[in-house]
Amino acid sequence: MEHEHTDPVRAGRRRRVLITGAAGQLGRALQDVFSDDDLVALAREDWDVSDPPSYKLLQGGFDLVLHAAAWTDVDGAEADPQGAAAANIGGTANAASLGAPLVAFSSDYVFDGRKGEPHFESDGPSPLSAYGRTKLHGEAAAGSDAWIVRTSWLFGPTGNNFVRTMLRLGAERDEVAVVDDQRGCPTFVGHLALGVRELVDAERPKGIWHVAAAGDCTWAELAEAIFAEEGIDCRVRKISTKELGRPAPRPAHAILRSEREGAPTLPHWREGLRACLTELRSEQESNEAK
Ligand SMILES: NC(=O)c1ccc[n+]([C@@H]2O[C@H](COP(=O)([O-])OP(=O)(O)OC[C@H]3O[C@@H](n4cnc5c(N)ncnc54)[C@H](OP(=O)(O)O)[C@@H]3O)[C@@H](O)[C@H]2O)c1
């Protein structure tokens, strides 16, 4: 039998898209950007991806799977590497087992950052942390019918992320201590989701793609930008990674750039920051109006 889902547009029906990790920050942004598709959005309570898919899911007739579920607690993965592996390696293999084209998300943490220059798709990975190792093995578990989207330092209006943490701390304190010796590309989930849509809709070849915001900065510079944009009077004391003393090692220079023709180009991180802050403000205003 021919696969009826190979060309849903010609078949005159909407593309059927499964999103895993739908309650996460990227999962939510993907739901917005793919909202004109026939969406099935599953949070962890609907499908724990470390378990194989149900018969119902296997029969789901999906044209595309956007696999945003993941163990993202980088320090927690050092204490429980098996738990992180079950979600990030087993979970990706389970998403691939649905047999539909897959978008799997990976990370700048597959690199050790010692190159001191931007990392391209052809650079050899060498993860420093348990989390980075699970993401790298997860890439292999995605199989050959997958776009593997490596991205970096995600933030959005929901969930646990650096921007939301700084807004909270900046409102409570006069000073925050922030690491100034790690450099990356802070990427707004709304911009990433649009880049993913471009990759899929343009039917770019499968394989690894680096998709991250233009520009780069340190965490301390990002904190300063957040306070400047919001007019928050809070000093940023610049510290080293060693001073912070987190359990998981992180790459010092984790800038992702693409060398592939047709790679989506995302706006600068500062533009992403402004878009995120605008969304947060309008959410706050609509909550206050209730
Ligand atoms: N965040 C970053 O800075 C960053 C950077 C580079 C790449 N990435 C990658 O980008 C993707 C999206 O990350 P994100 O920032 O959106 O993460 P997130 O906000 O933490 O969302 C991940 C979601 O997956 C869920 N989840 C965890 N384990 C699961 C499981 N076993 N089964 C089903 N759902 C599970 C989480 O649920 P709970 O909340 O209940 O745990 C959460 O809702 C991930 O692949 C991540 O590795 C993230």
PDBQT file of the ligand as one rigid body, heavy atoms in Angstrom, charges set to zero:
ROOT
HETATM    1  N1  LIG A 301      16.819  24.870  27.065  1.00  0.00    +0.000 N 
HETATM    2  C1  LIG A 301      17.940  25.087  26.386  1.00  0.00    +0.000 C 
HETATM    3  O1  LIG A 301      18.710  26.012  26.679  1.00  0.00    +0.000 OA
HETATM    4  C2  LIG A 301      18.309  24.196  25.230  1.00  0.00    +0.000 A 
HETATM    5  C3  LIG A 301      19.494  24.449  24.516  1.00  0.00    +0.000 A 
HETATM    6  C4  LIG A 301      19.812  23.630  23.430  1.00  0.00    +0.000 A 
HETATM    7  C5  LIG A 301      18.979  22.585  23.084  1.00  0.00    +0.000 A 
HETATM    8  N2  LIG A 301      17.841  22.349  23.814  1.00  0.00    +0.000 N 
HETATM    9  C6  LIG A 301      16.983  21.226  23.418  1.00  0.00    +0.000 C 
HETATM   10  O2  LIG A 301      15.771  21.764  22.903  1.00  0.00    +0.000 OA
HETATM   11  C7  LIG A 301      14.675  20.866  23.198  1.00  0.00    +0.000 C 
HETATM   12  C8  LIG A 301      13.561  21.617  23.898  1.00  0.00    +0.000 C 
HETATM   13  O3  LIG A 301      14.047  22.123  25.133  1.00  0.00    +0.000 OA
HETATM   14  P1  LIG A 301      13.206  23.105  26.048  1.00  0.00    +0.000 P 
HETATM   15  O4  LIG A 301      14.100  24.225  26.414  1.00  0.00    +0.000 OA
HETATM   16  O5  LIG A 301      11.869  23.377  25.446  1.00  0.00    +0.000 OA
HETATM   17  O6  LIG A 301      13.029  22.198  27.343  1.00  0.00    +0.000 OA
HETATM   18  P2  LIG A 301      11.918  22.229  28.476  1.00  0.00    +0.000 P 
HETATM   19  O7  LIG A 301      11.263  23.572  28.550  1.00  0.00    +0.000 OA
HETATM   20  O8  LIG A 301      12.555  21.650  29.686  1.00  0.00    +0.000 OA
HETATM   21  O9  LIG A 301      10.827  21.225  27.896  1.00  0.00    +0.000 OA
HETATM   22  C9  LIG A 301      11.049  19.865  27.811  1.00  0.00    +0.000 C 
HETATM   23  C10 LIG A 301       9.723  19.185  28.059  1.00  0.00    +0.000 C 
HETATM   24  O10 LIG A 301       9.929  17.773  27.962  1.00  0.00    +0.000 OA
HETATM   25  C11 LIG A 301       9.268  17.177  29.047  1.00  0.00    +0.000 C 
HETATM   26  N3  LIG A 301       9.853  15.876  29.363  1.00  0.00    +0.000 N 
HETATM   27  C12 LIG A 301      10.963  15.598  30.092  1.00  0.00    +0.000 A 
HETATM   28  N4  LIG A 301      11.148  14.262  30.150  1.00  0.00    +0.000 NA
HETATM   29  C13 LIG A 301      10.120  13.723  29.441  1.00  0.00    +0.000 A 
HETATM   30  C14 LIG A 301       9.752  12.397  29.149  1.00  0.00    +0.000 A 
HETATM   31  N5  LIG A 301      10.476  11.340  29.596  1.00  0.00    +0.000 N 
HETATM   32  N6  LIG A 301       8.648  12.173  28.413  1.00  0.00    +0.000 NA
HETATM   33  C15 LIG A 301       7.896  13.222  27.965  1.00  0.00    +0.000 A 
HETATM   34  N7  LIG A 301       8.186  14.494  28.226  1.00  0.00    +0.000 NA
HETATM   35  C16 LIG A 301       9.298  14.742  28.944  1.00  0.00    +0.000 A 
HETATM   36  C17 LIG A 301       9.397  18.156  30.179  1.00  0.00    +0.000 C 
HETATM   37  O11 LIG A 301       8.423  17.871  31.162  1.00  0.00    +0.000 OA
HETATM   38  P3  LIG A 301       8.731  18.205  32.716  1.00  0.00    +0.000 P 
HETATM   39  O12 LIG A 301       8.744  19.700  32.797  1.00  0.00    +0.000 OA
HETATM   40  O13 LIG A 301       7.598  17.541  33.397  1.00  0.00    +0.000 OA
HETATM   41  O14 LIG A 301      10.064  17.603  33.007  1.00  0.00    +0.000 OA
HETATM   42  C18 LIG A 301       9.164  19.472  29.460  1.00  0.00    +0.000 C 
HETATM   43  O15 LIG A 301       7.790  19.784  29.365  1.00  0.00    +0.000 OA
HETATM   44  C19 LIG A 301      15.300  19.733  24.013  1.00  0.00    +0.000 C 
HETATM   45  O16 LIG A 301      15.646  18.687  23.128  1.00  0.00    +0.000 OA
HETATM   46  C20 LIG A 301      16.578  20.348  24.572  1.00  0.00    +0.000 C 
HETATM   47  O17 LIG A 301      17.552  19.374  24.865  1.00  0.00    +0.000 OA
HETATM   48  C21 LIG A 301      17.485  23.142  24.866  1.00  0.00    +0.000 A 
ENDROOT
TORSDOF 0
